[in-house]
């Protein structure tokens, strides 16, 4: 069960995913670095979005973005 062992493969073939049977020794560190970069980018986009959010009319129901939007604090959006 499993399709057999590893077979010989051409060494001159390059693959962006690492090629045949790729298992880099530092995959955990690479994953943490990538996750950290995604988190930093998400936080940056979130902050820019919250800073630029504009509501032309006051919402009738509570909305989650009223917790972090500076404009919502200025106009006094109710959080119920």
Secondary structure as GFF3:
##gff-version 3
##sequence-region A 1 80
A	DSSP	alpha_helix	27	52	.	.	.	ID=ss1
A	DSSP	three_ten_helix	64	67	.	.	.	ID=ss2
A	DSSP	alpha_helix	70	75	.	.	.	ID=ss3
###
